[in-house]
Amino acid sequence: MMMSCRNIDLGTSVLDLMPCGCSSTSSPTSRRILFGNCSKTVCRIGSCRAIPAKPKENTLVNGLGQDKRVMLNLETPKPISLENLFEVVTDDLQRLNDNLLSIVGAENPVLISAAEQIFGAGGKRMRPGLVFLVSRATAELAGLKELTVEHRRLAEIIEMIHTASLIHDDVLDESDMRRGKETVHQLFGTRVAVLAGDFMFAQASWYLANLENLEVIKLISQVIKDFASGEIKQASSLFDCDVKLDDYLLKSYYKTASLVAASTKGAAIFSKVESEIAEQMYQFGKNLGLSFQVVDDILDFTQSTEQLGKPAANDLAKGNITAPVIFALENEPRLREIIESEFCEPGSLEEAIEMVRNRGGIKRAQELAKEKAEFALKNLNCLPRSGFRSALEDMVMFNLERID
């Protein structure tokens, strides 16, 4: 069987992998992971995850030796895919897909058409998939044998909120394409798109209130507020080359990570686990969401319009300063001049893109994405070993493989 090898450097900390005593180290679905001088194999069979190899002589306690560099060496028969990640919650996602259109409301044909357009545009269902994975991982911890009605409704609410935000984002960004298809406002007009997004936010809020869990209601309501804060923060800093990394991360939290964090914590709350576990799930979602956003911003410079399903380098063209640009600005004064001129000269946008690619912007952003990924993996240490935790760990690695 053909094997692919991917080396991912995650900084200088050591990530814990619990040994399981499994003998399946030669499995073609195993992944070889090197932490400093300590070698471990991660197996995807059942709940088995890892067994330690014999450490080198200079390895200290917990695998910390002279070389503290963390290296993940992934050996898999093929890259991780979302289909593989969500295989353990396939039935849950199928039930969600069957319910989505019906819970939007069938009384308005235009709304149904708009919903069909966005729901059927190749959406990955990543957020509800995460809800189901965390729900099942924490349910095991709490001794629940099956998901509750609240778990399933939360996944539906999260997808509705995410969809509403995409419809509004496309209007604000004047985007004509989403996932390779025409956007809702392009097909039905701006008025219908805005109202469709508003309706989905309202419908999601109604279902949220009916969950009758004040902690989750506050959690998810904050997300909707964060969306608006993120858009305002972005709109007020276009073509501003003085944007700091912390500003970028805060905006990314508002626009992306807030929803993911609320999704994963909400799932844990409905499993009735201890508050410390629920908080770790919040931090996991936050770090994973930030890592995903940084990777998306990298891909905006490294992939084509066809691969992205939307115009490449679109954020830079519109003055949105992302992590790769922030890092490149530190090394290239000319880049500031071009951006602040709002690309008024012919060919200046293309010149700026090359500067971002060649002046350290991409490399530094990759390091940032990997740093957040490492934090996300550590947040999962509170969960028992299971196929669901394995899938959550693989989700973190799937994201990094997009830039590997």
Residue pairs with C-beta under 8 A, 6 or more apart in sequence:
1 28
1 77
2 77
3 28
3 75
3 76
3 77
4 74
4 75
4 76
4 77
4 78
4 79
5 73
5 74
5 75
6 72
6 73
6 74
6 76
6 401
6 404
7 71
7 72
7 73
7 74
8 71
8 72
8 73
8 74
8 370
8 397
8 400
8 404
9 69
9 70
9 71
9 72
9 367
9 370
10 70
10 71
10 72
10 370
10 371
10 373
10 374
11 70
11 367
11 370
11 371
11 374
12 68
12 69
12 70
13 70
13 374
13 378
14 35
14 36
14 38
14 62
14 63
14 64
14 68
14 70
15 35
15 70
15 374
15 377
15 378
16 378
16 381
17 33
17 35
17 40
17 42
17 49
17 50
18 49
18 50
18 385
19 40
19 50
19 51
19 52
20 43
20 47
20 48
20 49
20 50
20 51
20 385
21 51
22 43
22 45
22 48
22 51
23 51
24 30
24 43
24 45
24 48
25 41
25 43
25 51
27 43
27 44
27 45
28 77
29 43
29 44
29 45
29 76
29 77
30 41
30 42
30 43
30 44
30 75
31 41
31 42
31 44
31 72
31 73
31 74
31 75
31 76
32 39
32 40
32 41
32 42
32 73
32 74
32 75
33 39
33 40
33 41
33 42
33 50
33 72
33 73
33 74
34 40
34 70
34 71
34 72
34 73
35 63
35 70
35 71
36 59
36 63
36 64
36 65
36 67
36 68
36 69
36 70
37 55
37 56
37 58
37 59
37 63
37 65
37 66
37 67
38 52
38 53
38 55
38 59
38 63
38 65
39 52
39 53
39 55
40 50
40 51
40 52
40 53
41 50
41 51
41 53
42 49
42 50
43 49
43 50
43 51
44 390
44 394
46 387
47 385
47 386
47 387
47 390
48 385
49 385
49 389
49 390
55 63
56 65
58 65
58 66
59 65
70 374
72 397
74 397
74 401
79 398
79 401
80 394
80 397
80 398
80 401
81 398
82 124
82 126
82 129
82 398
84 394
85 129
85 391
85 394
85 395
85 398
86 93
86 125
86 129
86 132
86 133
86 391
87 391
88 133
88 136
88 387
88 388
88 391
89 129
89 132
89 133
89 136
89 388
89 391
92 132
92 147
92 152
92 155
93 125
93 128
93 129
93 132
95 152
96 125
96 128
96 152
96 155
96 156
96 159
97 125
99 156
100 115
100 119
100 156
100 159
100 160
101 112
101 115
101 116
101 119
103 156
103 160
103 203
103 207
104 111
104 112
104 115
104 160
104 199
104 200
104 203
105 111
105 112
105 199
105 203
106 112
108 199
110 188
110 192
110 196
111 196
111 199
113 188
114 167
114 184
114 187
114 188
114 192
114 193
114 196
115 163
115 196
115 200
117 181
117 182
117 184
117 187
118 163
118 166
118 167
118 178
118 184
119 163
121 178
121 179
121 180
121 181
122 179
122 180
122 181
122 309
123 163
123 179
125 159
126 395
127 155
127 158
127 159
127 162
127 259
127 260
127 263
128 155
128 156
128 158
128 159
128 263
130 260
130 263
130 264
130 267
130 285
130 288
130 392
130 395
131 151
131 154
131 155
131 158
131 263
131 264
131 266
131 267
132 147
132 151
132 155
132 267
133 388
133 391
133 392
133 395
134 263
134 264
134 267
134 268
134 281
134 284
134 388
134 392
135 147
135 151
135 154
135 155
135 267
135 268
135 270
135 271
136 147
136 386
136 388
137 383
137 384
137 386
137 388
137 389
137 392
138 267
138 268
138 271
138 273
138 277
138 281
138 383
139 145
139 146
139 147
139 151
139 271
140 384
140 386
140 388
141 271
141 273
141 277
141 383
141 384
142 271
142 272
142 273
144 271
144 272
148 270
150 211
150 213
150 270
151 267
151 270
151 271
153 207
153 210
153 211
154 211
154 216
154 263
154 266
154 267
154 270
156 207
157 204
157 207
157 208
157 211
157 220
158 220
158 259
158 262
158 263
158 266
160 200
160 201
160 203
160 204
160 207
161 200
161 201
161 204
161 220
161 223
161 224
161 259
162 259
163 200
164 196
164 197
164 198
164 199
164 200
164 201
164 204
165 197
165 227
165 259
166 178
167 183
167 184
167 185
167 193
167 194
167 196
167 197
167 200
168 193
168 194
168 197
168 227
168 231
169 175
169 231
170 178
170 183
170 184
170 185
170 186
170 193
171 185
171 190
171 193
171 194
171 197
172 231
172 235
173 314
173 318
175 183
175 310
175 311
175 314
176 182
176 183
176 186
177 183
177 186
177 309
177 310
177 311
178 309
178 310
179 309
179 310
180 309
181 309
183 193
184 192
184 193
184 196
185 192
185 193
185 194
188 196
201 224
205 221
205 224
208 216
208 217
208 220
208 221
209 217
211 217
213 269
213 270
215 269
216 266
216 269
216 270
219 262
219 265
219 266
219 269
220 262
220 266
222 258
222 262
223 258
223 259
223 262
226 253
226 254
226 255
226 258
226 259
227 254
227 255
227 258
227 259
229 254
230 251
230 252
230 253
230 254
230 255
230 258
231 255
233 247
233 250
233 251
233 254
234 251
234 255
234 320
237 243
237 247
237 251
237 321
238 318
238 319
238 320
238 321
239 319
239 321
239 339
239 340
239 342
240 319
240 321
241 321
241 329
241 335
241 336
241 339
241 340
243 321
243 326
244 326
245 323
245 326
245 368
248 321
248 322
248 323
248 326
249 290
252 289
252 290
252 293
252 294
253 286
253 289
253 290
255 293
256 289
256 290
256 292
256 293
257 285
257 286
257 287
257 288
257 289
257 290
257 292
257 293
258 286
258 289
259 289
260 285
260 286
260 288
260 289
260 292
261 282
261 283
261 284
261 285
261 286
261 289
262 282
262 285
263 285
264 281
264 282
264 284
264 285
265 278
265 279
265 281
265 282
265 285
267 281
268 277
268 278
268 281
268 282
269 278
276 382
277 382
277 383
280 379
280 380
280 382
281 379
283 375
283 379
284 376
284 379
284 380
284 392
287 372
287 373
287 375
287 376
287 379
288 372
288 373
288 376
288 395
288 396
288 399
290 372
291 369
291 370
291 372
291 373
291 376
291 396
291 399
291 400
292 399
294 323
294 365
294 368
294 369
294 372
295 369
295 399
295 400
295 402
295 403
297 315
297 322
297 323
297 324
297 365
298 323
298 324
298 362
298 365
298 366
298 369
298 403
299 307
299 308
299 402
299 403
300 308
300 312
300 313
300 314
300 315
300 316
300 322
300 324
301 312
301 313
301 316
301 324
301 353
301 356
301 357
301 361
301 362
302 357
302 362
302 403
303 312
304 312
305 311
305 312
311 317
313 349
313 353
315 322
316 322
316 325
316 339
316 349
316 352
316 353
316 356
317 343
317 349
319 339
319 342
321 339
322 365
323 361
323 364
323 365
323 368
324 356
324 361
324 362
324 364
324 365
325 335
325 339
325 356
325 361
326 361
327 360
327 361
327 363
327 364
327 365
328 335
328 355
328 356
328 359
328 360
328 361
329 335
329 336
330 360
331 359
331 360
332 355
332 359
334 355
335 352
335 355
335 356
335 359
338 345
338 348
338 349
338 351
338 352
338 355
339 352
341 348
343 349
343 352
355 361
356 362
366 403
369 399
369 400
369 403
370 400
373 396
373 397
373 399
373 400
376 396
377 393
377 396
380 389
380 392
380 393
383 389
383 392
